[in-house]
């Protein structure tokens, strides 16, 4: 049994990359996989909208958790109250 040697351009840094399904990130394809379990027109539309949303997030360099943190910071605004709400 021969051992498989890594390619010269492979590195430990490649282990942090997310898998891709053709041109889409695997996290963006997840709604499409759910559509395969429940094939209706409305679930297909929801899956396409979700895939477009996730692909748009990835285009701008956001993950879902990063986007939610960014949206919360935009909604809360730049001014922070110095007095707690319970006082």
N, C-alpha and C positions, 0 to 999 in steps of 0.2 A: 504494500500500500504506500503510495507516494504521498509525501506531505506537500501541501499546497503553499507555495511561497507567495507573499504579498507582492504586488506590483511595485516597481520603484517609485511611482508617484503616489502611492497610498501612504497615509499618515494617520496617527492617532487623532489628528484634528478632524478627520473625516467622520469620526464616530458621532459627532454632535449634529450632523446634518440629518434633516428629516427625509424620510423616503418619499419618492415622487411616483405618481401614476401618470405616465406619459408626460404631459406638460404641467399637470396640476400637482400641488402639494397633497400629501395623503390626508391632511386635516381638512382640506377643502373638498375632497372627494367623499368624505364620510356621509354627507346628506344624500349623495347619489347612491351609495350602498344601501342606505335606509329605503330609498325609493325602490330598489330591487326587491325588497321584502314586502312592500305594499304598493303595487303598481296601480296607481290611479292618476288621473290628469292633475288633480290638485297637489298631490305629493310630488309629482314631477316638477310642477311650477315652483313649489316651495324649495325643492332641491336645487333647481337652477338659480333661484334668487340667493339661496345660502351659498352656493358655490361661487357665484359672482361676488358676493360680499366678502367671503374669505379670500378669494383671489385678489380682490382689490386691497384688502388689508395687507396681504403678503407683498403686493406691488409697492406699497408704501413702507414696508419693513416692520409692520406691526404683527405681533401675535394677538390672540384674543384677549389674554390677560393684560397685555400692555395697552391695547386699545381701550379696554374698560377703565384702566387707571387714568389714561389720558382724557377720556370723556368725563370722568368724575372730577378731574382737576379743572377742566374747562367749565363744567356746570357750577362747581363750587366757587370759582373765581380766584383772583389773586389775593384778596384781602382776607385775612384770618382774624377771627375775634380773639381777643386776649382774655376775655372773661368767660368762664364755663357757662353752659346753658342752664345748669341747675341752681345757680346763685341768683 
